[in-house]
Amino acid sequence: MSDRELEQLAELISETTAARGVDVYAVDVCGLSASEWAEMTGRDRSTVSRNIRRTRD
């Protein structure tokens, strides 16, 4: 992970709850879909999608 990627992650986490920030980072920066990220983390797709939606609102 580059320094810039770490900076982006830190910004997202500081602006939102940690889970929301990490979810948005995985989708926006890493290019994963919400479904892919949910599967990778063993979480419910609707939870990940909701976190992303709430962060963007």
N, CA, C and O of each residue as an XYZ file, in Angstrom:
228
protein
N       0.853     -1.166      0.000
C       0.000      0.000      0.000
C       0.901      1.232      0.000
O       1.830      1.343      0.800
N       0.609      2.139     -0.903
C       1.436      3.340     -1.012
C       1.088      4.338      0.092
O       0.071      4.207      0.772
N       1.947      5.326      0.252
C       1.685      6.376      1.241
C       0.388      7.113      0.924
O      -0.385      7.443      1.824
N       0.161      7.366     -0.350
C      -1.067      8.074     -0.747
C      -2.300      7.243     -0.401
O      -3.295      7.783      0.083
N      -2.242      5.952     -0.643
C      -3.370      5.078     -0.308
C      -3.623      5.071      1.195
O      -4.771      5.069      1.640
N      -2.548      5.066      1.968
C      -2.707      5.120      3.422
C      -3.316      6.444      3.865
O      -4.139      6.480      4.780
N      -2.913      7.526      3.218
C      -3.492      8.835      3.530
C      -4.985      8.860      3.217
O      -5.781      9.391      3.991
N      -5.354      8.285      2.083
C      -6.767      8.234      1.715
C      -7.560      7.419      2.729
O      -8.662      7.806      3.118
N      -7.008      6.309      3.151
C      -7.671      5.469      4.145
C      -7.848      6.227      5.450
O      -8.919      6.184      6.055
N      -6.816      6.911      5.882
C      -6.888      7.669      7.128
C      -7.950      8.766      7.044
O      -8.687      8.993      8.003
N      -8.027      9.443      5.903
C      -9.034     10.487      5.722
C     -10.443      9.918      5.799
O     -11.313     10.482      6.462
N     -10.661      8.815      5.127
C     -11.992      8.209      5.132
C     -12.396      7.751      6.524
O     -13.544      7.924      6.931
N     -11.459      7.171      7.247
C     -11.769      6.692      8.592
C     -12.021      7.862      9.525
O     -12.907      7.792     10.377
N     -11.260      8.931      9.380
C     -11.454     10.072     10.276
C     -12.772     10.785     10.021
O     -13.324     11.407     10.929
N     -13.278     10.705      8.811
C     -14.515     11.383      8.454
C     -15.760     10.569      8.769
O     -16.860     11.122      8.804
N     -15.617      9.292      8.994
C     -16.757      8.405      9.216
C     -16.404      7.402     10.297
O     -15.314      7.440     10.867
N     -17.334      6.507     10.572
C     -16.973      5.419     11.472
C     -15.937      4.568     10.759
O     -15.843      4.606      9.532
N     -15.177      3.817     11.494
C     -14.103      3.023     10.892
C     -14.627      2.054      9.841
O     -14.059      1.969      8.752
N     -15.685      1.330     10.138
C     -16.197      0.344      9.180
C     -16.649      1.020      7.894
O     -16.364      0.533      6.800
N     -17.338      2.120      8.021
C     -17.791      2.832      6.822
C     -16.606      3.312      6.002
O     -16.596      3.179      4.778
N     -15.614      3.868      6.672
C     -14.439      4.363      5.964
C     -13.703      3.270      5.223
O     -13.276      3.460      4.084
N     -13.557      2.132      5.861
C     -12.857      1.017      5.227
C     -13.685      0.463      4.072
O     -13.132      0.102      3.033
N     -15.002      0.392      4.242
C     -15.863     -0.093      3.159
C     -15.757      0.809      1.933
O     -15.623      0.321      0.811
N     -15.817      2.105      2.141
C     -15.716      3.047      1.024
C     -14.337      2.951      0.379
O     -14.226      3.002     -0.846
N     -13.308      2.815      1.171
C     -11.949      2.682      0.646
C     -11.843      1.450     -0.253
O     -11.288      1.517     -1.350
N     -12.376      0.332      0.220
C     -12.304     -0.915     -0.548
C     -13.001     -0.772     -1.898
O     -12.537     -1.309     -2.904
N     -14.108     -0.051     -1.913
C     -14.874      0.111     -3.147
C     -14.280      1.205     -4.033
O     -14.024      0.970     -5.214
N     -14.060      2.385     -3.483
C     -13.615      3.526     -4.291
C     -12.146      3.464     -4.687
O     -11.801      3.789     -5.823
N     -11.290      3.059     -3.785
C      -9.846      3.080     -4.060
C      -9.354      1.748     -4.627
O      -8.586      1.716     -5.588
N      -9.804      0.660     -4.024
C      -9.331     -0.657     -4.464
C     -10.122     -1.207     -5.643
O      -9.691     -2.159     -6.293
N     -11.280     -0.609     -5.923
C     -12.048     -1.013     -7.089
C     -12.900     -2.255     -6.917
O     -13.350     -2.834     -7.905
N     -13.128     -2.673     -5.687
C     -13.982     -3.835     -5.450
C     -15.445     -3.417     -5.470
O     -15.771     -2.258     -5.215
N     -16.314     -4.359     -5.772
C     -17.744     -4.075     -5.631
C     -18.113     -4.295     -4.170
O     -17.387     -4.958     -3.429
N     -19.238     -3.738     -3.767
C     -19.697     -3.938     -2.391
C     -19.895     -5.422     -2.111
O     -19.593     -5.894     -1.015
N     -20.397     -6.149     -3.085
C     -20.616     -7.595     -2.921
C     -19.300     -8.347     -2.749
O     -19.184     -9.227     -1.896
N     -18.314     -7.994     -3.565
C     -17.000     -8.642     -3.449
C     -16.392     -8.386     -2.073
O     -15.880     -9.302     -1.429
N     -16.456     -7.132     -1.629
C     -15.880     -6.764     -0.342
C     -16.608     -7.470      0.800
O     -15.978     -7.951      1.742
N     -17.924     -7.527      0.713
C     -18.705     -8.213      1.747
C     -18.314     -9.683      1.819
O     -18.152    -10.234      2.908
N     -18.163    -10.309      0.675
C     -17.782    -11.721      0.645
C     -16.384    -11.923      1.228
O     -16.154    -12.864      1.988
N     -15.459    -11.044      0.872
C     -14.083    -11.157      1.369
C     -14.006    -10.992      2.881
O     -13.168    -11.615      3.535
N     -14.875    -10.156      3.436
C     -14.831     -9.872      4.870
C     -15.825    -10.695      5.674
O     -15.874    -10.592      6.900
N     -16.621    -11.519      4.984
C     -17.588    -12.355      5.679
C     -18.745    -11.573      6.271
O     -19.349    -11.993      7.258
N     -19.051    -10.434      5.665
C     -20.132     -9.583      6.167
C     -21.301     -9.604      5.206
O     -21.172    -10.025      4.057
N     -22.436     -9.147      5.686
C     -23.644     -9.106      4.877
C     -23.521     -8.022      3.807
O     -23.071     -6.911      4.086
N     -23.925     -8.354      2.586
C     -23.827     -7.386      1.484
C     -24.633     -6.125      1.751
O     -24.207     -5.022      1.408
N     -25.798     -6.291      2.365
C     -26.640     -5.115      2.609
C     -25.989     -4.161      3.607
O     -26.159     -2.946      3.506
N     -25.248     -4.701      4.564
C     -24.559     -3.858      5.542
C     -23.465     -3.041      4.866
O     -23.341     -1.839      5.099
N     -22.687     -3.696      4.038
C     -21.610     -3.001      3.330
C     -22.195     -1.943      2.395
O     -21.716     -0.809      2.362
N     -23.212     -2.304      1.649
C     -23.849     -1.349      0.734
C     -24.423     -0.158      1.487
O     -24.295      0.983      1.043
N     -25.052     -0.420      2.615
C     -25.631      0.661      3.427
C     -24.532      1.585      3.948
O     -24.687      2.806      3.929
N     -23.419      1.007      4.414
C     -22.303      1.828      4.896
C     -21.785      2.748      3.799
O     -21.507      3.922      4.044
N     -21.660      2.221      2.609
C     -21.158      3.020      1.493
C     -22.154      4.123      1.150
O     -21.768      5.275      0.955
N     -23.410      3.773      1.078
C     -24.448      4.757      0.758
C     -24.492      5.870      1.803
O     -24.586      7.045      1.448
N     -24.425      5.519      3.069
C     -24.483      6.523      4.140
C     -23.270      7.442      4.121
O     -23.384      8.630      4.426
N     -22.136      6.910      3.773
C     -20.928      7.726      3.715
C     -21.018      8.736      2.579
O     -20.536      9.861      2.709
N     -21.616      8.353      1.495
C     -21.724      9.233      0.325
C     -22.837     10.257      0.457
O     -22.832     11.267     -0.247
N     -23.787     10.017      1.343
C     -24.921     10.954      1.519
C     -24.521     12.215      2.232
O     -25.357     13.091      2.452
